[in-house]
């Protein structure tokens, strides 16, 4: 089977194999690996899922598509997935399918990973320290975000199992500079959330590249995805989404939306928002399982594009959220403040250690937010009080 590798622009630490030999690794994963051996083991593990046809079997069992959140599925169809499914995706790129493998699948892929990576000349034992790092992240963050350990459940003591497998297949090779070569390749990588793709500060969503802003309703969780922003009320009673439309005017976008089957239009009103042409639509829509939701849709023209907000809740709860939906929709406007327009992401810096010291003494005191000394230690696969020898390269967040 031919295999296609893609790096996903996501801060979440994950790698996954989809049916058809498509393997994805996130930049979050790349920033937490320390050398080529670790990367080879992670990729070999995913190749194991492909060659053993785990992904294809899982997809068939789950009726491929039900677990898939396609970009625009929620908003492009007008109606879509329940709030909990959106939250489970977290900030991950919208087109990923989260397949949970069985214990047997994981053990088989670990075995194949050791076999494949060692045959390619890499040391599969190097991945053990990465798994220990994943466990630290899981302890620190809980189960809140999908990552490698939540999409690849831990089959018992996985580290011990990999140790046993690698002991049987020791790699005899001259020392290779896989760490320095790897770190030099990922230096400058964006780490953490990329504000150029949109960020929330002070209950306002800003998009520096597209030069717009809008207020976020209080108490709504923001899930910023490449094709849409989804805001979910804390008790999952309402969803407010924002995305772009392929239409050229608010009139044609509204007409296309209204013509969807299953919609009963209650109100359609041309309006303006911060001087921009807009169109408000309120309608009842029937979801696949028969339940009815009330929708408020707001189309707005800005800088040659048409954007639209779509808020919905159960009809009996709609009046509770109508005002908040409206404040967000009418609060959309141009972003001019240079503090937000010029906001840049943090990047991965690599520095060679010139003196022996504890790791915590090598970390700058004024780390850029939201990084903590513990985050940096985890990213380097060390403990804060570990002694670091001169000549070793360490990864640090930097603003430029």
C-alpha positions in Angstrom: 0.0 0.0 0.0 1.5 3.4 -0.9 1.6 5.7 2.2 1.2 9.5 2.2 2.6 11.5 5.1 1.2 14.9 6.0 2.2 17.4 8.8 -0.9 18.9 10.4 -0.8 22.5 11.6 -2.2 21.7 15.0 -0.6 22.2 18.5 -2.2 18.9 19.8 0.4 16.1 20.2 -0.9 13.4 18.0 -0.3 11.1 15.0 -2.9 9.0 13.2 -3.4 6.7 10.3 -6.6 6.9 8.2 -7.8 4.3 5.7 -6.0 4.3 2.4 -2.5 4.8 3.8 -2.8 8.4 4.9 -0.7 9.2 7.9 -0.8 12.5 9.8 1.6 13.9 12.4 0.9 17.2 14.1 3.5 20.0 14.6 2.6 19.6 18.3 4.0 16.0 18.1 7.1 17.1 16.2 7.9 19.8 18.8 7.8 17.1 21.6 10.1 14.6 19.8 13.8 14.8 20.4 15.4 12.9 17.6 14.9 11.0 14.3 14.7 7.6 16.1 11.6 8.8 18.0 10.0 10.2 14.9 10.8 6.9 13.0 9.1 4.9 15.8 6.0 7.0 15.8 5.7 6.8 12.0 6.4 3.1 12.0 3.7 2.6 14.6 1.2 4.4 12.3 2.5 2.4 9.3 1.8 -0.7 11.5 -1.9 0.4 11.8 -2.0 0.7 8.0 -0.3 -2.6 7.0 -2.4 -4.5 9.6 -5.5 -2.7 8.2 -6.6 -1.6 11.7 -7.8 1.8 10.5 -9.8 0.3 7.7 -11.4 -2.3 10.0 -12.2 0.4 12.6 -13.7 2.7 10.0 -15.9 -0.1 8.7 -17.1 -1.0 12.2 -17.9 2.7 12.9 -19.6 3.2 9.5 -17.1 5.6 8.2 -18.4 9.1 8.3 -20.2 9.0 11.7 -17.1 9.8 13.6 -15.8 12.2 11.0 -16.0 16.0 11.5 -15.4 17.5 8.1 -14.5 21.1 7.7 -17.8 23.0 7.5 -19.9 20.0 8.3 -21.6 21.8 11.2 -22.2 25.1 9.5 -22.0 24.2 5.8 -24.9 21.8 6.2 -26.8 24.3 8.4 -27.2 21.6 11.0 -24.7 19.0 12.2 -23.1 17.3 15.1 -24.2 17.6 18.7 -22.2 19.9 21.0 -20.4 17.0 22.8 -19.0 15.6 19.6 -17.6 19.1 18.7 -16.0 19.4 22.1 -14.4 16.0 21.9 -12.6 17.2 18.8 -11.0 20.1 20.7 -8.8 22.3 18.6 -7.7 19.5 16.3 -7.9 20.1 12.5 -11.5 19.6 11.5 -11.0 16.8 9.0 -9.5 14.2 11.3 -11.2 10.9 12.1 -10.5 9.8 15.7 -10.3 6.0 15.6 -9.8 4.3 18.9 -7.8 1.1 18.4 -8.2 -2.1 20.5 -5.6 -3.3 22.9 -4.7 -6.0 20.4 -4.3 -3.5 17.6 -2.0 -1.3 19.7 0.2 -4.2 20.7 0.5 -5.4 17.1 1.4 -1.9 16.0 4.0 -1.5 18.7 5.5 -4.8 17.6 5.5 -3.7 13.9 7.0 -0.3 14.9 10.0 -1.9 16.6 10.5 -4.2 13.6 10.1 -1.5 10.9 12.2 1.2 12.6 15.0 -1.2 13.5 15.1 -2.6 9.9 15.4 1.0 8.7 18.5 1.5 11.0 16.8 3.5 13.8 16.9 2.7 17.5 13.3 1.8 18.5 14.2 2.0 22.3 14.5 5.8 21.9 10.7 6.1 21.8 10.4 5.0 25.4 11.3 8.4 26.8 8.7 9.9 24.5 6.0 7.6 25.9 7.1 8.7 29.4 6.6 12.3 28.3 3.1 11.6 27.0 2.2 10.1 30.4 3.4 13.4 32.1 1.3 15.5 29.7 -1.7 13.3 30.3 -1.3 13.7 34.1 -0.8 17.5 33.7 -3.7 18.1 31.4 -6.1 15.3 32.3 -8.3 13.8 29.6 -9.5 17.2 28.3 -7.8 17.2 24.9 -7.5 14.4 22.3 -3.8 13.3 22.0 -1.7 10.3 21.2 -2.6 8.5 24.4 -6.4 9.1 24.1 -6.6 8.1 20.4 -4.2 5.2 21.0 -5.3 3.8 24.3 -2.5 2.6 26.6 -2.5 -1.2 26.6 -1.3 -1.9 30.1 2.3 -1.1 30.7 3.3 -0.1 27.2 6.7 1.2 28.1 7.7 -2.2 29.6 6.3 -4.0 26.6 8.4 -1.8 24.2 11.5 -2.4 26.4 11.0 -6.2 26.0 10.5 -5.9 22.3 13.6 -3.7 21.8 15.8 -5.9 24.0 15.1 -8.7 21.5 16.1 -6.5 18.6 19.1 -4.4 19.6 20.4 -2.1 16.9 24.1 -2.2 16.4 25.2 0.9 14.6 27.8 3.6 14.9 26.6 6.7 16.8 24.6 9.0 14.5 23.8 12.7 15.1 20.0 12.0 14.9 19.2 14.5 17.7 21.1 17.5 16.4 20.0 16.9 12.8 16.4 16.5 14.0 16.4 19.6 16.2 18.0 21.7 13.4 15.1 20.6 11.1 12.4 21.6 13.5 14.0 24.9 14.7 11.6 27.8 14.0 8.5 25.5 14.1 5.4 27.3 15.4 4.6 26.0 18.9 1.3 26.3 20.8 -1.7 28.0 19.3 -0.9 30.1 16.2 -2.6 33.5 16.8 -2.3 34.3 13.0 -5.2 31.7 12.6 -7.3 33.5 15.2 -7.2 33.8 19.0 -9.4 34.8 21.9 -8.4 37.6 24.3 -10.6 39.4 26.8 -13.8 37.6 25.4 -13.1 38.8 21.9 -12.1 36.6 18.9 -9.4 38.3 16.7 -8.2 37.1 13.3 -5.0 39.1 12.4 -4.6 37.7 8.9 -8.3 38.2 7.9 -8.4 41.5 9.9 -11.7 41.0 11.7 -12.9 40.6 15.3 -16.1 39.7 17.1 -17.2 39.3 20.8 -17.6 35.7 22.2 -20.7 35.1 24.3 -19.8 34.8 28.0 -19.5 31.2 29.2 -19.1 29.8 25.7 -16.1 27.5 25.0 -14.3 28.4 21.7 -13.1 25.7 19.3 -11.0 27.4 16.6 -10.7 25.1 13.6 -9.1 25.9 10.2 -12.4 26.3 8.4 -14.6 27.5 11.2 -14.9 28.9 14.8 -17.4 27.0 17.0 -18.6 28.5 20.3 -20.3 26.0 22.6 -22.4 27.0 25.6 -21.0 25.5 28.8 -24.0 23.2 29.4 -24.2 22.3 25.7 -27.6 24.0 25.3 -26.6 26.3 22.4 -24.0 26.4 19.6 -22.8 29.5 17.7 -20.6 28.9 14.7 -18.7 31.2 12.3 -17.4 30.4 8.9 -17.0 31.8 5.4 -19.4 31.3 2.5 -18.5 30.7 -1.2 -21.2 33.1 -2.2 -20.4 36.6 -3.4 -23.3 38.5 -1.7 -25.3 38.2 1.5 -28.5 37.9 -0.6 -27.2 34.9 -2.6 -25.8 33.3 0.5 -29.1 33.7 2.4 -31.1 32.4 -0.5 -28.9 29.3 -0.8 -29.2 28.7 3.0 -33.0 29.2 3.0 -33.5 26.7 0.1 -32.1 23.8 2.2 -34.7 21.0 2.8 -36.1 20.8 6.3 -36.0 24.5 7.1 -39.1 26.7 8.0 -38.2 30.4 7.7 -39.6 32.6 10.4 -37.8 35.9 9.6 -35.6 37.2 6.9 -34.3 40.8 7.3 -31.7 42.8 5.4 -29.7 44.9 7.9 -26.2 46.5 8.4 -23.5 45.8 11.0 -20.8 48.3 11.7 -21.6 49.8 8.3 -21.3 46.4 6.5 -24.2 44.9 4.4 -25.8 42.0 6.4 -28.8 39.6 6.3 -30.5 38.1 9.4 -32.5 34.8 9.0 -34.4 33.0 11.8 -35.7 29.6 11.0 -36.7 26.2 12.5 -34.7 23.3 11.2 -35.3 19.5 11.5 -32.3 17.4 12.3 -31.7 13.9 11.0 -33.2 12.2 14.1 -36.4 14.3 13.9 -35.7 16.8 16.7 -36.3 20.5 15.8 -33.8 23.3 16.5 -34.3 27.0 16.1 -31.6 28.8 14.1 -30.4 32.4 13.9 -28.2 32.9 10.9 -26.3 36.2 10.1 -24.6 36.8 6.7 -22.2 39.7 6.5 -20.0 41.1 3.6 -16.5 42.1 4.5 -13.4 42.8 2.4 -14.7 41.0 -0.7 -15.9 37.9 1.3 -19.2 36.8 2.8 -19.0 35.3 6.3 -21.8 33.8 8.3 -22.7 33.1 11.9 -25.1 30.3 12.7 -26.5 30.0 16.2 -28.9 27.3 17.3 -30.5 25.7 20.3 -33.7 23.8 21.2 -36.8 26.1 20.4 -37.7 26.3 24.1 -34.2 27.5 25.0 -33.8 29.9 22.1 -35.0 33.0 23.8 -32.3 32.6 26.5 -29.6 32.9 23.8 -31.1 35.1 21.1 -29.7 38.3 22.6 -26.2 36.8 23.0 -26.2 35.5 19.5 -27.2 38.9 18.2 -24.5 40.8 20.2 -21.8 38.6 18.7 -23.2 38.8 15.2 -23.6 42.6 15.3 -20.3 43.0 17.0 -18.4 41.7 14.0 -16.1 44.4 12.6 -12.8 45.4 11.2 -9.6 44.7 13.3 -7.4 47.8 13.3 -5.6 47.6 16.6 -1.9 47.0 15.8 -1.4 45.0 19.1 -3.7 42.3 17.7 -3.0 42.8 13.9 0.8 42.2 14.5 0.5 39.4 17.0 3.0 36.6 16.1 3.2 32.9 17.2 5.8 31.5 19.5 8.5 29.5 17.7 10.8 26.7 18.8 14.3 27.8 19.5 17.3 25.5 19.9 20.2 26.4 22.1 23.4 24.5 22.8 24.2 24.3 26.5 27.6 25.7 27.4 27.8 24.8 31.1 26.6 21.9 33.3 23.5 22.9 35.2 20.1 21.7 36.3 17.5 22.1 33.6 15.5 24.5 35.6 18.5 26.9 35.8 18.8 26.9 32.0 15.2 27.9 31.4 14.7 31.7 31.1 12.9 33.3 34.0 10.6 35.3 31.8 9.1 32.6 29.5 6.5 33.8 27.0 2.9 33.0 28.1 1.4 30.4 28.2 4.5 28.3 28.6 5.6 27.3 32.1 9.0 25.8 33.1 7.3 22.4 33.5 5.9 22.7 29.9 9.5 23.3 28.6 10.9 20.4 30.7 8.2 18.1 29.2 9.0 19.3 25.7 12.6 18.4 26.3 11.8 15.0 27.9 13.6 15.9 31.1 12.8 16.6 34.7 13.3 20.1 36.0 16.1 19.1 38.4 18.0 16.9 35.8 21.6 17.8 35.3 22.2 18.8 31.7 25.8 18.4 30.3 27.6 20.9 28.1 27.1 20.4 24.4 23.5 19.2 24.6 20.9 21.1 22.6 17.7 22.1 24.4 14.4 23.4 23.0 13.0 26.7 24.2 10.0 28.9 23.2 10.9 32.2 21.6 9.0 35.1 20.3 11.0 35.6 17.1 
